[in-house]
């Protein structure tokens, strides 16, 4: 296999299968029947590995990477399944921080040709079974599996984990999960299973009660991580990480009760070395210092609110590059944006990417100082031209904006 063979296979996979990340709701395939048939075809690899399930609206990626780092510090070979990727497909499937082997990906994609005709997997379903198989072949001690979308009907919900966590519940993907916090909480709580302890990281009383009552119905333990007291910190920046750290501590406590040897030193060191151990980027990622350039993949209303609270703590004048996808309620995001910044609104280069011209009427009445660009890179070049060395550039609004920016600039910085 050549690198070109790999790239062509992955490109074919994106085109061949319905993919929610790029195509939106029309590609979403709820339900577990298809993933069950798909996993059975591959020998049910998910039943041959020990897993930990991480759901929630925001914080899934940070929490799962923190926990992976802690387990690695404790000497455990750890698999990690996250989505979406920012630059390369293999970022989705990692073992001890190393991306999935490209040869494995290429060969696994070839097996699509032999699928029974009654199985028509989505992109996410296929990558999920790919992750299970890779972790089984790599003989990981534990695999941390991040929920893709929702919980109850998500492809990852085929697993029977050692422990599960729901980081928080916020309004997002209302077109699929429901229009209220309560409806979305019930969907997220769908990952709760009998005799599998569940950690709740949300301090919203309504959300906690839904998770607590769901756990009670299936006779499983409920742990309220919002009550965890700790002074531990992580190398993942952003004040919002404090809540994720509490979830990780609660997860570690439950794993210790199941016999895992995780020392306090391993916990502390793991939290401080997430980027080094797992190669995680995307959350409050410092791209450069002059000018200070920060990327963050927070993309829904709650995530962006946290991002802008964090931005306000920096005294520098800010140049903010933002792009959104079609299902985001931009009318709810724009009023949150600080007025004392220069804005560069861009179109993400995916099918779901929304061109700023579509919502310029909102921008015109917002009082923001803004420019519109056809691409992320055009917006970045303009921001860099206008930003002084003592000022600040921020890139965000969508995973796709951050991924596009890093793909264009990370290797040449």
URHUBEL-V347084 format. One record per residue. N is the residue number from 1. RES is the residue in one letter. PHI is phi in radians with two decimals (NA if undefined). OMEGA is omega in whole degrees, -180 to 180 (* if undefined). NEAR is the number of other ideal C-beta (glycine too) atoms within 10 Angstrom. Layout:
n:N res:RES phi:PHI omega:OMEGA near:NEAR
n:N res:RES phi:PHI omega:OMEGA near:NEAR
This chain:
n:1 res:X phi:NA omega:174 near:13
n:2 res:X phi:-1.73 omega:177 near:9
n:3 res:X phi:-1.05 omega:178 near:9
n:4 res:X phi:-1.14 omega:177 near:8
n:5 res:X phi:-1.03 omega:180 near:12
n:6 res:X phi:-1.07 omega:-177 near:19
n:7 res:X phi:-1.08 omega:179 near:14
n:8 res:X phi:-1.15 omega:180 near:13
n:9 res:X phi:-1.15 omega:180 near:19
n:10 res:X phi:-1.19 omega:177 near:17
n:11 res:X phi:-1.06 omega:178 near:11
n:12 res:X phi:-1.09 omega:180 near:12
n:13 res:X phi:-1.07 omega:179 near:19
n:14 res:X phi:-1.09 omega:-177 near:13
n:15 res:X phi:-1.37 omega:-172 near:10
n:16 res:X phi:-1.22 omega:-171 near:13
n:17 res:X phi:-1.99 omega:175 near:19
n:18 res:X phi:-1.08 omega:-173 near:17
n:19 res:X phi:-2.23 omega:-177 near:22
n:20 res:X phi:-1.04 omega:-175 near:21
n:21 res:X phi:-1.02 omega:-178 near:20
n:22 res:X phi:-1.80 omega:-173 near:19
n:23 res:X phi:-1.86 omega:175 near:17
n:24 res:X phi:1.48 omega:-169 near:18
n:25 res:X phi:-1.00 omega:-177 near:12
n:26 res:X phi:-1.09 omega:-179 near:9
n:27 res:X phi:-1.67 omega:-177 near:17
n:28 res:X phi:-1.33 omega:-179 near:19
n:29 res:X phi:-2.12 omega:-178 near:19
n:30 res:X phi:-1.25 omega:178 near:15
n:31 res:X phi:1.90 omega:-173 near:12
n:32 res:X phi:-1.89 omega:-178 near:16
n:33 res:X phi:-1.05 omega:-177 near:9
n:34 res:X phi:-1.15 omega:-179 near:17
n:35 res:X phi:-1.18 omega:177 near:26
n:36 res:X phi:-1.13 omega:179 near:15
n:37 res:X phi:-1.13 omega:-179 near:16
n:38 res:X phi:-1.13 omega:179 near:23
n:39 res:X phi:-1.13 omega:178 near:22
n:40 res:X phi:-1.08 omega:179 near:12
n:41 res:X phi:-1.03 omega:-179 near:15
n:42 res:X phi:-1.65 omega:175 near:16
n:43 res:X phi:1.50 omega:179 near:13
n:44 res:X phi:0.89 omega:-179 near:16
n:45 res:X phi:-1.09 omega:-179 near:18
n:46 res:X phi:-1.13 omega:179 near:25
n:47 res:X phi:-1.49 omega:-177 near:13
n:48 res:X phi:-1.82 omega:180 near:13
n:49 res:X phi:-2.26 omega:176 near:21
n:50 res:X phi:-1.61 omega:-173 near:17
n:51 res:X phi:-2.17 omega:174 near:22
n:52 res:X phi:-2.31 omega:-172 near:26
n:53 res:X phi:-1.89 omega:-179 near:27
n:54 res:X phi:-2.14 omega:177 near:31
n:55 res:X phi:-2.10 omega:-179 near:30
n:56 res:X phi:2.24 omega:-180 near:26
n:57 res:X phi:-1.38 omega:179 near:25
n:58 res:X phi:-2.11 omega:174 near:26
n:59 res:X phi:1.59 omega:-179 near:27
n:60 res:X phi:-1.07 omega:-177 near:23
n:61 res:X phi:-1.13 omega:180 near:23
n:62 res:X phi:-1.09 omega:-178 near:27
n:63 res:X phi:-1.11 omega:-178 near:30
n:64 res:X phi:-1.17 omega:178 near:28
n:65 res:X phi:-1.24 omega:175 near:30
n:66 res:X phi:-1.06 omega:-179 near:31
n:67 res:X phi:-1.12 omega:178 near:31
n:68 res:X phi:-1.04 omega:179 near:29
n:69 res:X phi:-1.10 omega:179 near:31
n:70 res:X phi:-1.11 omega:180 near:28
n:71 res:X phi:-1.11 omega:178 near:28
n:72 res:X phi:-1.13 omega:178 near:24
n:73 res:X phi:-1.08 omega:180 near:21
n:74 res:X phi:-1.47 omega:176 near:20
n:75 res:X phi:1.61 omega:-179 near:11
n:76 res:X phi:-1.62 omega:174 near:20
n:77 res:X phi:-1.32 omega:-166 near:15
n:78 res:X phi:-2.14 omega:173 near:26
n:79 res:X phi:-1.60 omega:-178 near:29
n:80 res:X phi:-2.49 omega:180 near:33
n:81 res:X phi:-2.03 omega:180 near:25
n:82 res:X phi:-2.19 omega:173 near:24
n:83 res:X phi:-2.68 omega:-7 near:22
n:84 res:X phi:-1.42 omega:174 near:21
n:85 res:X phi:-1.52 omega:179 near:17
n:86 res:X phi:-1.66 omega:-176 near:21
n:87 res:X phi:-2.11 omega:-176 near:16
n:88 res:X phi:-2.13 omega:-178 near:16
n:89 res:X phi:-0.89 omega:-174 near:22
n:90 res:X phi:-1.16 omega:175 near:18
n:91 res:X phi:-1.09 omega:-176 near:20
n:92 res:X phi:-1.17 omega:-173 near:22
n:93 res:X phi:-2.21 omega:-177 near:28
n:94 res:X phi:-2.24 omega:170 near:24
n:95 res:X phi:-2.24 omega:-176 near:21
n:96 res:X phi:0.84 omega:175 near:18
n:97 res:X phi:1.44 omega:-180 near:19
n:98 res:X phi:-1.69 omega:180 near:13
n:99 res:X phi:-1.05 omega:177 near:17
n:100 res:X phi:-0.91 omega:-179 near:24
n:101 res:X phi:-1.14 omega:-178 near:16
n:102 res:X phi:-1.11 omega:178 near:19
n:103 res:X phi:-1.09 omega:177 near:11
n:104 res:X phi:-1.07 omega:180 near:17
n:105 res:X phi:-1.03 omega:-179 near:24
n:106 res:X phi:-1.05 omega:-177 near:18
n:107 res:X phi:-1.17 omega:-179 near:12
n:108 res:X phi:-1.20 omega:178 near:20
n:109 res:X phi:-1.10 omega:180 near:19
n:110 res:X phi:-1.09 omega:-178 near:11
n:111 res:X phi:-1.25 omega:177 near:14
n:112 res:X phi:-1.00 omega:-177 near:15
n:113 res:X phi:-1.13 omega:-175 near:6
n:114 res:X phi:-1.77 omega:179 near:7
n:115 res:X phi:-1.16 omega:173 near:15
n:116 res:X phi:-1.02 omega:-175 near:10
n:117 res:X phi:-1.16 omega:-179 near:5
n:118 res:X phi:-1.48 omega:177 near:7
n:119 res:X phi:-1.86 omega:178 near:17
n:120 res:X phi:-2.14 omega:-173 near:14
n:121 res:X phi:-1.23 omega:168 near:22
n:122 res:X phi:-1.36 omega:177 near:22
n:123 res:X phi:-1.00 omega:-177 near:21
n:124 res:X phi:-1.20 omega:177 near:24
n:125 res:X phi:-1.06 omega:-178 near:25
n:126 res:X phi:-1.19 omega:180 near:23
n:127 res:X phi:-1.21 omega:178 near:26
n:128 res:X phi:-1.18 omega:178 near:28
n:129 res:X phi:-1.19 omega:175 near:24
n:130 res:X phi:-1.06 omega:178 near:23
n:131 res:X phi:-1.11 omega:179 near:26
n:132 res:X phi:-0.98 omega:-178 near:30
n:133 res:X phi:-1.15 omega:-180 near:22
n:134 res:X phi:-1.12 omega:180 near:24
n:135 res:X phi:-1.12 omega:178 near:30
n:136 res:X phi:-1.14 omega:-180 near:19
n:137 res:X phi:-1.12 omega:-179 near:14
n:138 res:X phi:-1.41 omega:178 near:18
n:139 res:X phi:0.96 omega:179 near:11
n:140 res:X phi:-1.20 omega:174 near:21
n:141 res:X phi:-1.30 omega:180 near:16
n:142 res:X phi:-2.56 omega:176 near:22
n:143 res:X phi:-2.14 omega:178 near:28
n:144 res:X phi:-1.65 omega:-173 near:28
n:145 res:X phi:-1.98 omega:178 near:31
n:146 res:X phi:-1.54 omega:175 near:22
n:147 res:X phi:-1.06 omega:179 near:26
n:148 res:X phi:-1.36 omega:-178 near:24
n:149 res:X phi:-2.61 omega:180 near:20
n:150 res:X phi:1.40 omega:-179 near:23
n:151 res:X phi:3.02 omega:-174 near:25
n:152 res:X phi:-0.96 omega:-176 near:18
n:153 res:X phi:-1.86 omega:-179 near:17
n:154 res:X phi:-1.31 omega:-177 near:26
n:155 res:X phi:-0.99 omega:-178 near:27
n:156 res:X phi:-1.22 omega:-174 near:27
n:157 res:X phi:-1.33 omega:175 near:25
n:158 res:X phi:-1.39 omega:-175 near:19
n:159 res:X phi:-1.44 omega:171 near:23
n:160 res:X phi:-2.03 omega:-172 near:15
n:161 res:X phi:-1.38 omega:173 near:23
n:162 res:X phi:-1.25 omega:-178 near:18
n:163 res:X phi:-2.73 omega:179 near:24
n:164 res:X phi:-2.28 omega:177 near:29
n:165 res:X phi:-2.45 omega:172 near:31
n:166 res:X phi:-2.12 omega:-171 near:32
n:167 res:X phi:-1.10 omega:178 near:28
n:168 res:X phi:-2.98 omega:178 near:27
n:169 res:X phi:-2.31 omega:178 near:31
n:170 res:X phi:-2.36 omega:177 near:21
n:171 res:X phi:-1.24 omega:177 near:18
n:172 res:X phi:-2.93 omega:-179 near:21
n:173 res:X phi:0.92 omega:-178 near:18
n:174 res:X phi:-1.05 omega:-180 near:14
n:175 res:X phi:-1.13 omega:-179 near:12
n:176 res:X phi:-2.05 omega:-169 near:17
n:177 res:X phi:-1.68 omega:-178 near:23
n:178 res:X phi:2.22 omega:-174 near:16
n:179 res:X phi:-1.68 omega:-179 near:10
n:180 res:X phi:-2.19 omega:176 near:12
n:181 res:X phi:-1.00 omega:-178 near:17
n:182 res:X phi:-1.09 omega:-179 near:13
n:183 res:X phi:-1.09 omega:-179 near:15
n:184 res:X phi:-1.18 omega:179 near:24
n:185 res:X phi:-1.07 omega:178 near:28
n:186 res:X phi:-1.10 omega:178 near:20
n:187 res:X phi:-1.15 omega:179 near:21
n:188 res:X phi:-1.10 omega:-178 near:29
n:189 res:X phi:-1.21 omega:178 near:25
n:190 res:X phi:-1.13 omega:177 near:18
n:191 res:X phi:-1.47 omega:-178 near:26
n:192 res:X phi:-1.27 omega:-177 near:26
n:193 res:X phi:-2.27 omega:-179 near:17
n:194 res:X phi:-1.02 omega:177 near:10
n:195 res:X phi:1.07 omega:174 near:9
n:196 res:X phi:-2.03 omega:-178 near:20
n:197 res:X phi:-0.94 omega:179 near:23
n:198 res:X phi:-2.13 omega:178 near:26
n:199 res:X phi:-1.73 omega:176 near:27
n:200 res:X phi:-1.94 omega:-178 near:32
n:201 res:X phi:-1.78 omega:-174 near:29
n:202 res:X phi:-1.50 omega:178 near:26
n:203 res:X phi:-1.68 omega:175 near:14
n:204 res:X phi:-1.33 omega:-176 near:15
n:205 res:X phi:-1.02 omega:-179 near:9
n:206 res:X phi:-1.10 omega:180 near:13
n:207 res:X phi:-1.11 omega:-180 near:25
n:208 res:X phi:-1.02 omega:-177 near:20
n:209 res:X phi:-1.18 omega:178 near:13
n:210 res:X phi:-1.14 omega:179 near:23
n:211 res:X phi:-1.18 omega:-180 near:25
n:212 res:X phi:-1.08 omega:-177 near:17
n:213 res:X phi:-1.20 omega:177 near:12
n:214 res:X phi:-1.13 omega:177 near:20
n:215 res:X phi:-1.10 omega:-179 near:22
n:216 res:X phi:-1.11 omega:-178 near:12
n:217 res:X phi:-1.12 omega:-180 near:11
n:218 res:X phi:-1.89 omega:173 near:13
n:219 res:X phi:1.04 omega:178 near:8
n:220 res:X phi:-2.27 omega:-175 near:17
n:221 res:X phi:-1.36 omega:175 near:14
n:222 res:X phi:-1.90 omega:179 near:16
n:223 res:X phi:-2.15 omega:-179 near:22
n:224 res:X phi:-1.64 omega:-177 near:16
n:225 res:X phi:-1.26 omega:180 near:25
n:226 res:X phi:-1.16 omega:179 near:18
n:227 res:X phi:-1.63 omega:180 near:11
n:228 res:X phi:-1.20 omega:176 near:18
n:229 res:X phi:-1.85 omega:-179 near:6
n:230 res:X phi:-2.75 omega:173 near:13
n:231 res:X phi:-1.93 omega:-179 near:6
n:232 res:X phi:-1.17 omega:180 near:16
n:233 res:X phi:-2.26 omega:-179 near:13
n:234 res:X phi:-2.23 omega:173 near:22
n:235 res:X phi:-1.33 omega:172 near:15
n:236 res:X phi:-1.31 omega:-174 near:25
n:237 res:X phi:-1.45 omega:-178 near:16
n:238 res:X phi:1.98 omega:-178 near:19
n:239 res:X phi:-1.06 omega:-179 near:11
n:240 res:X phi:-1.15 omega:-180 near:23
n:241 res:X phi:-1.21 omega:179 near:23
n:242 res:X phi:-1.03 omega:180 near:12
n:243 res:X phi:-1.18 omega:179 near:21
n:244 res:X phi:-1.16 omega:178 near:30
n:245 res:X phi:-1.06 omega:179 near:23
n:246 res:X phi:-1.11 omega:177 near:23
n:247 res:X phi:-1.13 omega:179 near:30
n:248 res:X phi:-1.08 omega:180 near:33
n:249 res:X phi:-1.07 omega:179 near:20
n:250 res:X phi:-1.15 omega:177 near:24
n:251 res:X phi:-1.09 omega:180 near:29
n:252 res:X phi:-1.06 omega:180 near:23
n:253 res:X phi:-1.06 omega:178 near:17
n:254 res:X phi:-1.19 omega:179 near:20
n:255 res:X phi:-1.17 omega:175 near:22
n:256 res:X phi:-1.07 omega:180 near:13
n:257 res:X phi:-1.16 omega:177 near:11
n:258 res:X phi:-1.64 omega:173 near:10
n:259 res:X phi:1.79 omega:180 near:7
n:260 res:X phi:-1.27 omega:-180 near:17
n:261 res:X phi:-1.63 omega:-180 near:10
n:262 res:X phi:-2.23 omega:-178 near:20
n:263 res:X phi:-1.39 omega:176 near:13
n:264 res:X phi:-1.06 omega:179 near:9
n:265 res:X phi:-1.15 omega:178 near:10
n:266 res:X phi:-1.10 omega:179 near:19
n:267 res:X phi:-1.11 omega:-179 near:24
n:268 res:X phi:-1.12 omega:-179 near:16
n:269 res:X phi:-1.16 omega:179 near:16
n:270 res:X phi:-1.09 omega:179 near:26
n:271 res:X phi:-1.14 omega:-178 near:25
n:272 res:X phi:-1.47 omega:-175 near:17
n:273 res:X phi:-2.24 omega:-177 near:18
n:274 res:X phi:-1.11 omega:-177 near:25
n:275 res:X phi:-1.06 omega:180 near:18
n:276 res:X phi:-1.18 omega:-174 near:12
n:277 res:X phi:-1.38 omega:-174 near:22
n:278 res:X phi:-2.02 omega:-177 near:24
n:279 res:X phi:1.03 omega:-179 near:15
n:280 res:X phi:-1.42 omega:174 near:24
n:281 res:X phi:-2.35 omega:176 near:21
n:282 res:X phi:2.16 omega:179 near:23
n:283 res:X phi:-1.81 omega:-178 near:25
n:284 res:X phi:0.81 omega:-176 near:22
n:285 res:X phi:-1.51 omega:180 near:21
n:286 res:X phi:-1.49 omega:-178 near:11
n:287 res:X phi:-1.41 omega:178 near:18
n:288 res:X phi:-2.70 omega:-177 near:12
n:289 res:X phi:-1.82 omega:-179 near:8
n:290 res:X phi:-2.31 omega:-9 near:10
n:291 res:X phi:-1.26 omega:176 near:19
n:292 res:X phi:-1.02 omega:-177 near:18
n:293 res:X phi:-2.18 omega:-175 near:23
n:294 res:X phi:-2.06 omega:173 near:21
n:295 res:X phi:-1.98 omega:174 near:24
n:296 res:X phi:-2.64 omega:-175 near:24
n:297 res:X phi:-1.54 omega:175 near:25
n:298 res:X phi:-0.93 omega:-170 near:25
n:299 res:X phi:-2.40 omega:176 near:24
n:300 res:X phi:-1.73 omega:-172 near:19
n:301 res:X phi:-1.02 omega:-179 near:16
n:302 res:X phi:-1.17 omega:180 near:18
n:303 res:X phi:-1.12 omega:180 near:22
n:304 res:X phi:-1.20 omega:177 near:22
n:305 res:X phi:-1.04 omega:178 near:16
n:306 res:X phi:-1.09 omega:-180 near:19
n:307 res:X phi:-1.07 omega:-176 near:24
n:308 res:X phi:-1.30 omega:171 near:19
n:309 res:X phi:-1.10 omega:179 near:14
n:310 res:X phi:-1.12 omega:-179 near:18
n:311 res:X phi:-1.04 omega:-178 near:19
n:312 res:X phi:-1.10 omega:-179 near:12
n:313 res:X phi:-1.34 omega:178 near:7
n:314 res:X phi:-1.66 omega:-176 near:13
n:315 res:X phi:-1.35 omega:-175 near:8
n:316 res:X phi:-1.15 omega:170 near:15
n:317 res:X phi:-1.20 omega:-170 near:15
n:318 res:X phi:-2.02 omega:172 near:23
n:319 res:X phi:-2.02 omega:-168 near:25
n:320 res:X phi:-1.95 omega:178 near:24
n:321 res:X phi:-1.78 omega:-177 near:28
n:322 res:X phi:-2.31 omega:172 near:24
n:323 res:X phi:-2.52 omega:-174 near:30
n:324 res:X phi:-2.37 omega:174 near:26
n:325 res:X phi:-1.80 omega:-167 near:22
n:326 res:X phi:-1.09 omega:-174 near:16
n:327 res:X phi:-1.56 omega:178 near:15
n:328 res:X phi:-1.45 omega:180 near:21
n:329 res:X phi:-1.47 omega:-173 near:13
n:330 res:X phi:-1.12 omega:179 near:18
n:331 res:X phi:-1.12 omega:177 near:10
n:332 res:X phi:-1.59 omega:-179 near:12
n:333 res:X phi:-1.47 omega:-173 near:20
n:334 res:X phi:-1.00 omega:178 near:19
n:335 res:X phi:-1.11 omega:180 near:9
n:336 res:X phi:-1.38 omega:-170 near:12
n:337 res:X phi:-1.30 omega:178 near:18
n:338 res:X phi:-1.05 omega:-177 near:13
n:339 res:X phi:-1.34 omega:-174 near:9
n:340 res:X phi:-1.56 omega:179 near:9
n:341 res:X phi:-2.61 omega:171 near:21
n:342 res:X phi:-1.71 omega:-175 near:19
n:343 res:X phi:-1.99 omega:179 near:25
n:344 res:X phi:-2.26 omega:-177 near:26
n:345 res:X phi:-1.54 omega:-170 near:25
n:346 res:X phi:-2.28 omega:176 near:31
n:347 res:X phi:-1.82 omega:173 near:24
n:348 res:X phi:-1.12 omega:-175 near:24
n:349 res:X phi:-1.50 omega:174 near:17
n:350 res:X phi:-2.26 omega:-179 near:22
n:351 res:X phi:-0.98 omega:-179 near:14
n:352 res:X phi:-1.40 omega:-177 near:20
n:353 res:X phi:-1.07 omega:-179 near:20
n:354 res:X phi:-1.81 omega:180 near:20
n:355 res:X phi:-1.33 omega:-178 near:17
n:356 res:X phi:-1.03 omega:177 near:23
n:357 res:X phi:-1.02 omega:-179 near:12
n:358 res:X phi:-1.11 omega:-179 near:12
n:359 res:X phi:-2.10 omega:-178 near:19
n:360 res:X phi:-1.14 omega:177 near:14
n:361 res:X phi:-1.01 omega:177 near:10
n:362 res:X phi:-1.18 omega:-179 near:15
n:363 res:X phi:-1.17 omega:-176 near:20
n:364 res:X phi:-1.11 omega:-179 near:10
n:365 res:X phi:-1.73 omega:-175 near:9
n:366 res:X phi:-1.45 omega:-175 near:16
n:367 res:X phi:1.44 omega:179 near:11
n:368 res:X phi:-1.46 omega:171 near:18
n:369 res:X phi:-1.62 omega:-170 near:11
n:370 res:X phi:-2.46 omega:170 near:19
n:371 res:X phi:-2.32 omega:-179 near:16
n:372 res:X phi:-2.05 omega:-178 near:17
n:373 res:X phi:-2.36 omega:-178 near:20
n:374 res:X phi:-1.33 omega:-177 near:13
n:375 res:X phi:-2.38 omega:176 near:16
n:376 res:X phi:-1.08 omega:-177 near:30
n:377 res:X phi:-1.11 omega:178 near:17
n:378 res:X phi:-1.08 omega:178 near:16
n:379 res:X phi:-1.14 omega:-180 near:28
n:380 res:X phi:-1.17 omega:179 near:24
n:381 res:X phi:-1.03 omega:179 near:15
n:382 res:X phi:-1.15 omega:180 near:17
n:383 res:X phi:-1.09 omega:-179 near:26
n:384 res:X phi:-1.16 omega:178 near:15
n:385 res:X phi:-1.18 omega:-176 near:8
n:386 res:X phi:-1.57 omega:-175 near:15
n:387 res:X phi:-1.44 omega:173 near:20
n:388 res:X phi:-1.34 omega:-177 near:11
n:389 res:X phi:-1.06 omega:-178 near:8
n:390 res:X phi:-1.65 omega:-180 near:11
n:391 res:X phi:-1.69 omega:-171 near:18
n:392 res:X phi:-2.39 omega:175 near:20
n:393 res:X phi:-2.01 omega:175 near:24
n:394 res:X phi:-2.15 omega:179 near:25
n:395 res:X phi:-2.15 omega:-180 near:29
n:396 res:X phi:-3.06 omega:-178 near:25
n:397 res:X phi:1.73 omega:-176 near:29
n:398 res:X phi:-2.87 omega:171 near:24
n:399 res:X phi:-0.97 omega:-175 near:21
n:400 res:X phi:-1.22 omega:177 near:24
n:401 res:X phi:-1.12 omega:-179 near:29
n:402 res:X phi:-1.13 omega:180 near:28
n:403 res:X phi:-1.08 omega:180 near:24
n:404 res:X phi:-1.09 omega:179 near:25
n:405 res:X phi:-1.05 omega:-178 near:23
n:406 res:X phi:-1.15 omega:180 near:20
n:407 res:X phi:-1.06 omega:-178 near:15
n:408 res:X phi:-1.38 omega:-166 near:15
n:409 res:X phi:-2.09 omega:-173 near:19
n:410 res:X phi:-1.10 omega:-176 near:14
n:411 res:X phi:-1.38 omega:-178 near:8
n:412 res:X phi:-1.93 omega:-178 near:5
n:413 res:X phi:-1.32 omega:* near:8
